[in-house]
Amino acid sequence: MKDYDVLVIGGGPIGLAAAAELANSNQQVLLIEQFDFINQKGSSAGSSRQFRVQYAQKYMSELALESIPFWEKLQKTTEDVLIDQVGSLWFGDPALSSQEGGIEAAMEVMEELHIPYQPLQGKEIESLFPFTNIPEDYSGFFQKDGGIIDFKATQKALLAICQSAVNVDLLAQTPVTNIQSLENGAIVVTANRQEYYTSKLVICPGAYVNDILKHFGLSINIDIWEMSSAYYRKTEDIKLPTWFVFQKPQDTSLFYGFPEVDWAHPGYIRVAPDIPDRIIQDPSQRSPYPSKKSLGFNETWVKDHMVGLDPSSEFTATCLITLSNNSKELLLDFLPDSVNNSKNIILYTGGWAAKFVPLLGKILSDLVIKGTTPYNISNFKIDYKNC
Ligand SMILES: Cc1cc2nc3c(=O)[nH]c(=O)nc-3n(C[C@H](O)[C@H](O)[C@H](O)COP(=O)(O)OP(=O)(O)OC[C@H]3O[C@@H](n4cnc5c(N)ncnc54)[C@H](O)[C@@H]3O)c2cc1C
């Protein structure tokens, strides 16, 4: 079998971004994906994601700002617009803190980092954007650098870089079924009954992380959220930025949405509840159907608070997101010292990471090749358990 310098497991956007970065670094790379590339079965289903620079944590805002040059570099490789910079509107209860952050905390971080934003009070939001019946005590802000990510075009651009690189081999429809990390430094990955040899491994399996970690006798505590979203037909010529509303109770009243785009159901606008339909521990427990309850909350929000949309859910879909159950925003670390070659094996799984995709590719490539990265990843360490 051919030997590789770096083998990447998981061909979602993060694995593709890692392989695309490694392609530039003279490494022989193999990227293995169990389904097709650009599939709808993991955390990257659907077409759009939000880009934003505001966060309740300074280190997250800094990371978002640091990702911008990497998006600009990736943008140069494709004619598709990867981020349409329509801005980001946050409004609602200013003191509320959700797992997406909170308005007051994000404003403090923007002040500290000199990120420009426009504060907005209750009725001002209705006068500038197509929302209605917004409570008078709601407030928020508009941040101009946010936008909507064309997530399929992003993955297409990364896949094209990998496909055109002579030093990257791509395998789709090939589940990894075993990994042995040997005392002599070799790592043997089995997929489709073939063994592949490498000295370095990047693991980006999304929600399937514990299926991979079991080969090292490890597991991690994660929550996998099954989430629903829907599109709503435009009945008026409305213009929206990306937006998020922070309200109580958090388990029924957090929503986010997007502008209309020509690359996903033109004439319709996507609105989604930022709540889990169900929290599961393994992707095999997933339901094939969006939750009627979540979509019911969503329709009620659209009917009561949005202007120019027919509140009947269409083009409904589900997606899985892996989240740390101890509030870490991202999960990114080497394997623990108990594993042979642990400093040559790096894992990324979990978090709201679409906005960081090209930067995470660079960080993973740095870590696996040099063992270090200039970016601050100290907050994302993983608590491994033996299993
Ligand atoms: C509803 C929803 C909304 C979101 N909104 C935002 C947002 O607005 N902004 C934002 O920044 N982020 C957002 N996110 C998060 C973002 O989508 C994810 O962080 C990102 O898609 C993760 O990509 P990934 O490559 O890690 O995972 P995935 O796309 O799931 O890729 C992992 C890949 O690994 C493969 N794999 C796993 N096991 C194996 C194996 N044994 N062998 C071979 N291949 C394997 C899988 O098949 C899969 O293709 C959202 C997520 C969801 C679900």
Ligand as a Chemical Component Dictionary entry (heavy atoms), coordinates in Angstrom:
data_LIG
# 
_chem_comp.id                   LIG 
_chem_comp.type                 NON-POLYMER 
_chem_comp.pdbx_formal_charge   0 
_chem_comp.three_letter_code    LIG 
# 
loop_
_chem_comp_atom.comp_id 
_chem_comp_atom.atom_id 
_chem_comp_atom.alt_atom_id 
_chem_comp_atom.type_symbol 
_chem_comp_atom.charge 
_chem_comp_atom.model_Cartn_x 
_chem_comp_atom.model_Cartn_y 
_chem_comp_atom.model_Cartn_z 
_chem_comp_atom.pdbx_ordinal 
LIG C1  C1  C 0 -28.766 23.506 11.919 1  
LIG C2  C2  C 0 -27.339 23.975 11.984 2  
LIG C3  C3  C 0 -27.066 25.321 11.841 3  
LIG C4  C4  C 0 -25.747 25.771 11.913 4  
LIG N1  N1  N 0 -25.509 27.091 11.759 5  
LIG C5  C5  C 0 -24.235 27.546 11.834 6  
LIG C6  C6  C 0 -23.987 28.922 11.609 7  
LIG O1  O1  O 0 -24.894 29.692 11.315 8  
LIG N2  N2  N 0 -22.703 29.348 11.706 9  
LIG C7  C7  C 0 -21.668 28.510 12.000 10 
LIG O2  O2  O 0 -20.518 28.976 12.075 11 
LIG N3  N3  N 0 -21.872 27.175 12.168 12 
LIG C8  C8  C 0 -23.138 26.693 12.089 13 
LIG N4  N4  N 0 -23.384 25.354 12.242 14 
LIG C9  C9  C 0 -22.253 24.456 12.513 15 
LIG C10 C10 C 0 -21.564 23.993 11.233 16 
LIG O3  O3  O 0 -22.508 23.621 10.276 17 
LIG C11 C11 C 0 -20.648 22.836 11.592 18 
LIG O4  O4  O 0 -19.710 23.275 12.562 19 
LIG C12 C12 C 0 -19.890 22.295 10.380 20 
LIG O5  O5  O 0 -20.784 21.955 9.349  21 
LIG C13 C13 C 0 -19.086 21.071 10.821 22 
LIG O6  O6  O 0 -18.401 20.513 9.722  23 
LIG P1  P1  P 0 -17.567 19.156 9.946  24 
LIG O7  O7  O 0 -16.717 18.990 8.753  25 
LIG O8  O8  O 0 -16.931 19.199 11.288 26 
LIG O9  O9  O 0 -18.688 18.039 10.099 27 
LIG P2  P2  P 0 -19.458 17.154 8.994  28 
LIG O10 O10 O 0 -19.922 17.983 7.880  29 
LIG O11 O11 O 0 -20.470 16.353 9.746  30 
LIG O12 O12 O 0 -18.327 16.232 8.425  31 
LIG C14 C14 C 0 -17.817 15.103 9.116  32 
LIG C15 C15 C 0 -17.609 14.049 8.076  33 
LIG O13 O13 O 0 -16.889 12.958 8.628  34 
LIG C16 C16 C 0 -17.354 11.804 7.995  35 
LIG N5  N5  N 0 -17.021 10.625 8.791  36 
LIG C17 C17 C 0 -17.391 10.377 10.058 37 
LIG N6  N6  N 0 -16.964 9.144  10.450 38 
LIG C18 C18 C 0 -16.294 8.628  9.399  39 
LIG C19 C19 C 0 -15.636 7.393  9.174  40 
LIG N7  N7  N 0 -15.617 6.422  10.105 41 
LIG N8  N8  N 0 -15.044 7.174  7.980  42 
LIG C20 C20 C 0 -15.060 8.141  7.014  43 
LIG N9  N9  N 0 -15.708 9.327  7.170  44 
LIG C21 C21 C 0 -16.308 9.573  8.348  45 
LIG C22 C22 C 0 -18.859 12.032 7.933  46 
LIG O14 O14 O 0 -19.497 11.198 6.993  47 
LIG C23 C23 C 0 -18.945 13.508 7.566  48 
LIG O15 O15 O 0 -19.069 13.720 6.176  49 
LIG C24 C24 C 0 -24.689 24.850 12.149 50 
LIG C25 C25 C 0 -24.978 23.490 12.281 51 
LIG C26 C26 C 0 -26.293 23.062 12.206 52 
LIG C27 C27 C 0 -26.566 21.592 12.336 53 
# 
loop_
_chem_comp_bond.comp_id 
_chem_comp_bond.atom_id_1 
_chem_comp_bond.atom_id_2 
_chem_comp_bond.value_order 
_chem_comp_bond.pdbx_ordinal 
LIG C1  C2  SING 1  
LIG C2  C3  SING 2  
LIG C2  C26 DOUB 3  
LIG C3  C4  DOUB 4  
LIG C4  N1  SING 5  
LIG C4  C24 SING 6  
LIG N1  C5  DOUB 7  
LIG C5  C6  SING 8  
LIG C5  C8  SING 9  
LIG C6  O1  DOUB 10 
LIG C6  N2  SING 11 
LIG N2  C7  SING 12 
LIG C7  O2  DOUB 13 
LIG C7  N3  SING 14 
LIG N3  C8  DOUB 15 
LIG C8  N4  SING 16 
LIG N4  C9  SING 17 
LIG N4  C24 SING 18 
LIG C9  C10 SING 19 
LIG C10 O3  SING 20 
LIG C10 C11 SING 21 
LIG C11 O4  SING 22 
LIG C11 C12 SING 23 
LIG C12 O5  SING 24 
LIG C12 C13 SING 25 
LIG C13 O6  SING 26 
LIG O6  P1  SING 27 
LIG P1  O7  DOUB 28 
LIG P1  O8  SING 29 
LIG P1  O9  SING 30 
LIG O9  P2  SING 31 
LIG P2  O10 DOUB 32 
LIG P2  O11 SING 33 
LIG P2  O12 SING 34 
LIG O12 C14 SING 35 
LIG C14 C15 SING 36 
LIG C15 O13 SING 37 
LIG C15 C23 SING 38 
LIG O13 C16 SING 39 
LIG C16 N5  SING 40 
LIG C16 C22 SING 41 
LIG N5  C17 SING 42 
LIG N5  C21 SING 43 
LIG C17 N6  DOUB 44 
LIG N6  C18 SING 45 
LIG C18 C19 SING 46 
LIG C18 C21 DOUB 47 
LIG C19 N7  SING 48 
LIG C19 N8  DOUB 49 
LIG N8  C20 SING 50 
LIG C20 N9  DOUB 51 
LIG N9  C21 SING 52 
LIG C22 O14 SING 53 
LIG C22 C23 SING 54 
LIG C23 O15 SING 55 
LIG C24 C25 DOUB 56 
LIG C25 C26 SING 57 
LIG C26 C27 SING 58 
# 
